[in-house]
């Protein structure tokens, strides 16, 4: 499996859309978290105790101070990958990227963010486990 990249996602069905104001530059198709200590909206980071629990995926690039939309659980995205198997699980990596568990760094929080629903589509299914990858 490969990392799902920024240009590789196309939203098909958006659920639980939410308007946010970015505290840093946010990139389309990356996971976004609300920092638990500052309440700022920033890219998710499984190595940061304050931002390892994402709320959704950015639907467009959002510059610092600008307002934009994120999509939450239940949203469906097409990818340009054809090697996924239905049921493949993807997790949040540093910088909000969506990655398979094998690419997650040891010691980072294992936060499930998406499941493959076909060989080329994923559904957002966020579940913060609070468990570090062994």
C-alpha positions as CSV (number, residue, x, y, z in Angstrom):
1,X,0.0,0.0,0.0
2,X,1.1,3.6,-0.7
3,X,0.6,6.8,1.2
4,X,-2.5,8.5,0.1
5,X,-1.2,11.8,-1.3
6,X,-2.7,15.3,-1.4
7,X,-3.5,15.2,-5.1
8,X,-4.8,11.6,-5.0
9,X,-8.1,12.3,-3.3
10,X,-11.4,13.5,-4.8
11,X,-14.4,13.9,-2.6
12,X,-17.4,12.0,-3.8
13,X,-19.8,12.2,-0.8
14,X,-19.3,14.7,2.1
15,X,-20.7,14.1,5.5
16,X,-20.5,16.0,8.8
17,X,-19.1,19.1,7.0
18,X,-17.7,21.7,9.5
19,X,-16.5,25.3,9.0
20,X,-13.1,26.1,10.6
21,X,-10.6,28.9,10.8
22,X,-7.0,27.7,10.2
23,X,-4.2,28.5,12.7
24,X,-1.7,27.3,10.2
25,X,-1.7,26.6,6.4
26,X,-3.9,23.5,5.9
27,X,-3.6,21.4,2.7
28,X,-6.5,19.8,0.9
29,X,-6.9,16.1,1.7
30,X,-4.9,16.1,4.9
31,X,-6.3,15.4,8.4
32,X,-7.1,18.4,10.5
33,X,-7.2,18.5,14.4
34,X,-8.3,21.0,16.9
35,X,-5.4,21.4,19.3
36,X,-6.7,20.4,22.8
37,X,-4.7,23.0,24.6
38,X,-5.0,26.1,22.3
39,X,-8.2,25.2,20.4
40,X,-6.4,26.1,17.2
41,X,-7.2,24.2,14.0
42,X,-4.0,22.6,12.6
43,X,-2.7,19.6,10.7
44,X,-3.1,16.4,12.7
45,X,0.1,15.0,14.3
46,X,0.2,11.5,15.9
47,X,3.3,12.5,17.9
48,X,1.7,15.5,19.6
49,X,-0.6,14.7,22.6
50,X,-2.6,17.9,21.8
51,X,-3.4,17.2,18.1
52,X,-3.4,13.4,17.6
53,X,-7.2,13.2,17.5
54,X,-8.4,14.6,14.1
55,X,-11.8,16.0,13.4
56,X,-11.9,15.7,9.6
57,X,-10.1,16.1,6.3
58,X,-9.6,19.5,4.6
59,X,-11.7,19.9,1.5
60,X,-9.5,22.6,0.1
61,X,-6.3,24.5,0.9
62,X,-6.9,26.9,3.8
63,X,-4.5,29.7,4.5
64,X,-3.7,30.9,8.1
65,X,-6.6,33.0,9.4
66,X,-8.9,31.9,6.5
67,X,-12.1,29.9,6.9
68,X,-12.6,26.6,5.2
69,X,-14.4,23.3,5.3
70,X,-13.5,19.9,6.7
71,X,-15.4,16.7,6.0
72,X,-16.0,14.2,8.9
73,X,-16.9,10.6,9.4
74,X,-18.9,9.0,6.6
75,X,-17.3,11.1,3.8
76,X,-16.2,9.1,0.8
77,X,-13.2,9.9,-1.4
78,X,-11.9,8.4,-4.6
79,X,-8.2,7.8,-4.8
80,X,-5.9,7.2,-7.8
81,X,-4.7,4.0,-6.1
82,X,-5.9,0.6,-7.4
83,X,-4.0,-1.6,-5.1
84,X,-6.2,-1.3,-2.0
85,X,-8.2,-4.2,-0.7
86,X,-11.7,-3.6,0.7
87,X,-11.2,-3.3,4.5
88,X,-7.6,-1.9,4.4
89,X,-7.2,0.5,7.3
90,X,-5.4,3.8,7.1
91,X,-4.0,5.9,9.9
92,X,-3.0,9.6,10.4
93,X,0.7,10.3,10.0
94,X,2.8,13.4,10.8
95,X,1.5,16.4,8.9
96,X,-2.0,14.9,8.7
97,X,-1.2,12.5,5.9
98,X,-3.2,9.3,5.5
99,X,-1.0,6.2,5.6
100,X,-1.2,2.4,6.2
101,X,-0.3,1.2,9.6
102,X,3.1,-0.1,8.4
103,X,4.2,3.5,7.6
104,X,3.2,4.8,11.0
105,X,6.3,5.7,13.2
106,X,6.8,3.5,16.3
107,X,5.7,5.4,19.4
108,X,3.1,7.6,17.6
109,X,-0.6,7.4,18.4
110,X,-2.5,4.9,16.3
111,X,-5.5,7.0,15.0
112,X,-7.6,5.2,12.5
113,X,-8.9,7.7,9.9
114,X,-10.1,5.8,6.9
115,X,-11.1,2.4,5.5
116,X,-11.0,1.2,1.9
117,X,-14.5,0.5,0.6
118,X,-13.3,-0.6,-2.8
119,X,-10.0,-0.9,-4.6
120,X,-10.0,2.9,-5.3
121,X,-12.2,4.5,-2.6
122,X,-12.0,5.2,1.1
123,X,-14.5,6.3,3.7
124,X,-13.5,8.5,6.6
125,X,-13.9,6.6,9.8
126,X,-12.1,8.5,12.6
127,X,-11.3,6.5,15.8
128,X,-8.6,7.8,18.2
129,X,-7.3,4.8,20.1
130,X,-4.9,6.6,22.4
131,X,-2.5,3.7,21.9
132,X,1.1,4.2,20.8
133,X,2.3,2.0,17.9
134,X,4.6,-0.6,19.5
